[in-house]
Amino acid sequence: MAIILSHDNLQLTCELAGERYRSSRFDWNGLVSSARWKGIELLGEEKPLFHRDPSRFGRGLHNEFGIKTCIGYDEVAVGQWFPKIGTGWLKKDAKPYFFYNDYQMEALSFTADRDGANALIFSCLSGERNGYAYEYQKRISLADKGFAITYTLTNTGERPLQTDEYVHNFLCFAGKRMDRGYKLSFPWVINESLLGEKVNPDKALALSGNTVECIRKTSKQFYLGGLSNGHTSPVALWTLSHDGLGISLSEAGSFVPSAVHLWGWKRVISPEVFFSFSIARGEAVSWERRYSVT
């Protein structure tokens, strides 16, 4: 059963491992599936209405490790197991790794505990296979006008853990579809000529300075890859606002991002800030994402 954290104007719903999501892509280890500010829902879902399957597709603040650089996939033989951090052990097939595939999976050992009145700690142990093993903890805690997600990953195996993590922030304020009123801003000027990829089929997005603005409805998926390209040390920060609702949600990371992308569809917009890491045997790494609402 989901666990509720709340104070003042904020209520978070945090789901347990396997409660609804049970696929091989996203992190099972603690999911913020709902964030309500003064009764207004801020989060959405990956798929449009009537195409949603919570056991397979992403929702809320659903993070993922190794969307392209999945640990161990190239080193193991077909039919052997490789680690998808926070998800499980996946069985390699004969094709190159693709995050959208449904892999045969063995789940991990998960626990969830309260840490006082305003925090939850989600943990998992991987066990060891092919020299890979880890312990992974995610702490979700309420803060003034927001909340924080703190990650700690410890390498308990023989082989290094080298990959990245990002949150597929599925955002949708009060259920309002993507249209005029949504604006996403960054603390750097976006160089449109340096984007790695630009998919804007409905011309619904307009870029100007440090902002990406929705200027009309979109019925097709959009994607902007490499929003931080050309900047050597941008901060891990974005703010999504909606003029009509008068609400803004921001994410601030404790790290320099390795990449920043944007994906969206009819009823969801998703800024994605990547954190890359390499952890040697016996070492650990921690990072944090802080969300604030105004």
Helices and strands as residue ranges (DSSP letters): E 3-7, E 10-15, E 31-37, E 40-41, E 61-65, E 81-84, E 88-91, E 105-107, E 109-114, E 119-125, E 134-143, E 146-155, E 161-169, G 173-175, E 182-185, G 192-194, E 197-199, E 205-208, E 211-214, E 222-225, E 237-242, E 247-253, E 259-265, E 268-279, E 284-293
